């Protein structure tokens, strides 16, 4: 596994990372950010609010995927140490 990926997975195992991403998600779904993107303009024919929610949803799924990789990586390391 590449060194930078191992370092990222290690940092995602920290409880502070979980709290930071949770708070960021709450902030991104509250009034100031929602109001910024609630405009009548469109990008490629899609309303700006739709793109904001759709891209935010996709990014949150990717972050959850990274967290599950980090937890799985930690479980693998624990099993290796118990087997030795």
N, CA, C and O of each residue as an XYZ file, in Angstrom:
336
protein
N       0.847     -1.171      0.000
C       0.000      0.000      0.000
C       0.898      1.241      0.000
O       1.871      1.290      0.752
N       0.590      2.238     -0.827
C       1.426      3.446     -0.875
C       1.467      4.164      0.473
O       0.533      4.093      1.271
N       2.567      4.847      0.691
C       2.788      5.502      1.972
C       1.753      6.594      2.238
O       1.260      6.715      3.360
N       1.421      7.387      1.224
C       0.469      8.473      1.438
C      -0.931      7.942      1.741
O      -1.672      8.576      2.492
N      -1.308      6.800      1.177
C      -2.605      6.206      1.472
C      -2.639      5.660      2.895
O      -3.649      5.797      3.586
N      -1.551      5.047      3.335
C      -1.481      4.554      4.722
C      -1.586      5.709      5.709
O      -2.251      5.600      6.739
N      -0.920      6.821      5.380
C      -0.967      7.987      6.267
C      -2.377      8.574      6.337
O      -2.838      8.969      7.408
N      -3.061      8.629      5.186
C      -4.434      9.134      5.149
C      -5.356      8.237      5.961
O      -6.176      8.731      6.734
N      -5.232      6.925      5.795
C      -6.081      6.005      6.546
C      -5.817      6.091      8.041
O      -6.741      5.953      8.844
N      -4.568      6.318      8.420
C      -4.256      6.471      9.836
C      -4.907      7.727     10.406
O      -5.444      7.706     11.514
N      -4.859      8.809      9.654
C      -5.473     10.051     10.145
C      -6.981      9.949     10.215
O      -7.593     10.563     11.089
N      -7.598      9.199      9.327
C      -9.046      9.043      9.354
C      -9.505      8.167     10.507
O     -10.693      8.155     10.829
N      -8.606      7.443     11.129
C      -8.964      6.633     12.292
C      -9.097      7.488     13.545
O      -9.673      7.042     14.537
N      -8.579      8.696     13.512
C      -8.634      9.569     14.679
C     -10.061     10.068     14.894
O     -10.723     10.457     13.933
N     -10.541     10.066     16.123
C     -11.914     10.533     16.395
C     -12.120     12.001     15.999
O     -13.232     12.394     15.650
N     -11.067     12.803     16.052
C     -11.199     14.206     15.681
C     -11.601     14.357     14.218
O     -12.354     15.268     13.874
N     -11.109     13.479     13.362
C     -11.466     13.530     11.939
C     -12.952     13.271     11.752
O     -13.604     13.929     10.942
N     -13.480     12.325     12.491
C     -14.904     11.997     12.380
C     -15.747     13.197     12.809
O     -16.736     13.530     12.155
N     -15.359     13.839     13.899
C     -16.113     14.989     14.409
C     -16.026     16.158     13.433
O     -17.026     16.829     13.180
N     -14.853     16.404     12.889
C     -14.673     17.520     11.962
C     -15.539     17.325     10.717
O     -16.214     18.263     10.292
N     -15.535     16.135     10.127
C     -16.350     15.903      8.937
C     -17.844     15.956      9.247
O     -18.629     16.400      8.409
N     -18.244     15.516     10.422
C     -19.644     15.597     10.812
C     -20.085     17.048     10.939
O     -21.144     17.425     10.435
N     -19.284     17.857     11.605
C     -19.618     19.276     11.776
C     -19.614     19.996     10.430
O     -20.472     20.842     10.180
N     -18.659     19.668      9.564
C     -18.642     20.274      8.227
C     -19.905     19.930      7.451
O     -20.451     20.782      6.750
N     -20.376     18.693      7.567
C     -21.608     18.291      6.888
C     -22.811     19.056      7.400
O     -23.670     19.460      6.617
N     -22.880     19.259      8.702
C     -23.993     20.019      9.276
C     -23.944     21.470      8.816
O     -24.971     22.044      8.453
N     -22.765     22.059      8.829
C     -22.621     23.451      8.401
C     -22.995     23.607      6.927
O     -23.659     24.574      6.553
N     -22.575     22.670      6.099
C     -22.851     22.776      4.660
C     -24.344     22.649      4.348
O     -24.785     23.093      3.288
N     -25.128     22.053      5.246
C     -26.558     21.896      4.999
C     -27.403     22.919      5.764
O     -28.616     22.744      5.878
N     -26.795     23.970      6.283
C     -27.538     25.002      6.994
C     -27.700     26.250      6.150
O     -27.202     26.325      5.026
N     -28.394     27.219      6.695
C     -28.847     28.387      5.964
C     -27.785     29.122      5.142
O     -28.015     29.334      3.951
N     -26.645     29.520      5.694
C     -25.757     30.359      4.870
C     -25.334     29.702      3.562
O     -25.366     30.344      2.512
N     -24.942     28.442      3.608
C     -24.491     27.775      2.388
C     -25.660     27.472      1.455
O     -25.539     27.623      0.239
N     -26.775     27.052      2.010
C     -27.932     26.763      1.170
C     -28.422     28.038      0.486
O     -28.854     27.998     -0.666
N     -28.357     29.153      1.181
C     -28.792     30.433      0.603
C     -27.846     30.888     -0.509
O     -28.288     31.478     -1.494
N     -26.569     30.622     -0.358
C     -25.596     31.006     -1.385
C     -25.918     30.321     -2.710
O     -25.814     30.942     -3.768
N     -26.303     29.058     -2.663
C     -26.535     28.294     -3.876
C     -27.992     28.297     -4.338
O     -28.311     27.687     -5.359
N     -28.868     28.964     -3.613
C     -30.274     29.032     -4.007
C     -30.474     30.231     -4.944
O     -31.098     31.225     -4.573
N     -29.947     30.120     -6.131
C     -30.004     31.174     -7.149
C     -30.732     30.633     -8.379
O     -30.759     29.422     -8.598
N     -31.316     31.509     -9.174
C     -32.006     31.044    -10.378
C     -31.061     30.665    -11.526
O     -31.528     30.234    -12.580
N     -29.760     30.814    -11.345
C     -28.816     30.500    -12.422
C     -28.649     28.987    -12.577
O     -28.928     28.216    -11.659
N     -28.187     28.589    -13.760
C     -27.997     27.174    -14.047
C     -26.596     26.938    -14.605
O     -25.973     27.843    -15.160
N     -26.121     25.724    -14.448
C     -24.857     25.279    -15.041
C     -25.189     24.029    -15.838
O     -25.665     23.040    -15.280
N     -24.941     24.071    -17.134
C     -25.288     22.982    -18.055
C     -26.773     22.627    -17.968
O     -27.151     21.472    -18.168
N     -27.605     23.614    -17.672
C     -29.043     23.390    -17.606
C     -29.552     22.889    -16.273
O     -30.759     22.713    -16.106
N     -28.663     22.653    -15.316
C     -29.072     22.195    -13.984
C     -29.059     23.373    -13.018
O     -28.126     24.175    -13.028
N     -30.088     23.480    -12.184
C     -30.089     24.558    -11.183
C     -28.902     24.423    -10.230
O     -28.455     23.318     -9.925
N     -28.411     25.552     -9.776
C     -27.234     25.574     -8.911
C     -27.469     24.809     -7.607
O     -26.577     24.112     -7.123
N     -28.672     24.942     -7.041
C     -28.984     24.240     -5.786
C     -28.942     22.723     -5.988
O     -28.438     21.999     -5.130
N     -29.466     22.242     -7.113
C     -29.441     20.816     -7.419
C     -28.002     20.317     -7.495
O     -27.681     19.274     -6.926
N     -27.141     21.041     -8.183
C     -25.736     20.627     -8.298
C     -25.041     20.638     -6.941
O     -24.258     19.740     -6.630
N     -25.329     21.656     -6.138
C     -24.725     21.733     -4.800
C     -25.101     20.511     -3.966
O     -24.239     19.897     -3.337
N     -26.377     20.161     -3.960
C     -26.823     19.014     -3.167
C     -26.302     17.703     -3.741
O     -25.889     16.820     -2.989
N     -26.317     17.566     -5.063
C     -25.883     16.319     -5.693
C     -24.385     16.098     -5.501
O     -23.962     14.989     -5.170
N     -23.584     17.132     -5.702
C     -22.128     17.010     -5.522
C     -21.794     16.818     -4.049
O     -20.904     16.036     -3.715
N     -22.498     17.524     -3.159
C     -22.286     17.336     -1.719
C     -22.621     15.930     -1.282
O     -21.929     15.361     -0.438
N     -23.678     15.357     -1.846
C     -24.068     13.979     -1.544
C     -22.979     13.017     -2.005
O     -22.608     12.099     -1.273
N     -22.465     13.224     -3.219
C     -21.414     12.341     -3.743
C     -20.136     12.456     -2.909
O     -19.485     11.446     -2.640
N     -19.776     13.654     -2.505
C     -18.570     13.844     -1.687
C     -18.758     13.180     -0.322
O     -17.826     12.568      0.199
N     -19.947     13.294      0.257
C     -20.168     12.666      1.565
C     -20.087     11.144      1.469
O     -19.582     10.496      2.386
N     -20.572     10.571      0.383
C     -20.451      9.123      0.194
C     -18.984      8.731      0.069
O     -18.570      7.714      0.626
N     -18.195      9.517     -0.648
C     -16.769      9.237     -0.792
C     -16.049      9.329      0.551
O     -15.173      8.513      0.838
N     -16.406     10.310      1.376
C     -15.780     10.447      2.699
C     -16.149      9.255      3.576
O     -15.300      8.734      4.299
N     -17.405      8.819      3.519
C     -17.815      7.642      4.289
C     -17.050      6.413      3.813
O     -16.654      5.576      4.624
N     -16.843      6.300      2.512
C     -16.052      5.192      1.963
C     -14.624      5.220      2.513
O     -14.077      4.179      2.877
N     -14.023      6.410      2.572
C     -12.668      6.516      3.120
C     -12.634      6.123      4.594
O     -11.692      5.469      5.041
N     -13.663      6.520      5.353
C     -13.721      6.132      6.762
C     -13.844      4.617      6.914
O     -13.219      4.035      7.801
N     -14.639      3.975      6.065
C     -14.758      2.521      6.161
C     -13.454      1.831      5.782
O     -13.116      0.792      6.349
N     -12.715      2.400      4.825
C     -11.390      1.853      4.514
C     -10.455      1.970      5.713
O      -9.686      1.055      6.010
N     -10.533      3.106      6.395
C      -9.666      3.320      7.550
C      -9.993      2.332      8.663
O      -9.087      1.794      9.299
N     -11.263      2.091      8.900
C     -11.655      1.143      9.941
C     -11.231     -0.268      9.539
O     -10.728     -1.022     10.372
N     -11.428     -0.630      8.277
C     -11.013     -1.943      7.796
C      -9.508     -2.112      7.854
O      -9.016     -3.200      8.153
N      -8.772     -1.045      7.570
C      -7.306     -1.086      7.650
C      -6.862     -1.313      9.091
O      -5.908     -2.050      9.337
N      -7.539     -0.692     10.033
C      -7.213     -0.860     11.449
C      -7.506     -2.288     11.894
O      -6.727     -2.870     12.649
N      -8.628     -2.865     11.432
C      -8.965     -4.249     11.785
C      -7.928     -5.214     11.238
O      -7.557     -6.172     11.917
N      -7.450     -4.975     10.010
C      -6.421     -5.831      9.422
C      -5.134     -5.788     10.237
O      -4.490     -6.817     10.443
N      -4.757     -4.590     10.704
C      -3.534     -4.465     11.501
C      -3.697     -5.185     12.831
O      -2.752     -5.812     13.309
N      -4.883     -5.106     13.439
C      -5.117     -5.789     14.719
C      -5.046     -7.306     14.547
O      -4.502     -8.000     15.406
N      -5.584     -7.821     13.456
C      -5.541     -9.267     13.217
C      -4.118     -9.739     12.983
O      -3.756    -10.833     13.417
N      -3.294     -8.933     12.299
C      -1.909     -9.312     12.054
C      -1.119     -9.376     13.360
O      -0.294    -10.271     13.541
N      -1.365     -8.436     14.268
C      -0.611     -8.434     15.518
C      -1.054     -9.587     16.417
O      -0.232    -10.131     17.155
N      -2.343     -9.977     16.375
C      -2.807    -11.092     17.196
C      -2.331    -12.440     16.660
O      -2.191    -13.388     17.432
N      -2.081    -12.545     15.364
C      -1.645    -13.801     14.793
C      -0.172    -14.068     15.054
O       0.250    -15.224     15.044
N       0.598    -13.057     15.281
C       2.061    -13.243     15.460
C       2.403    -13.730     16.811
O       3.579    -13.933     17.115
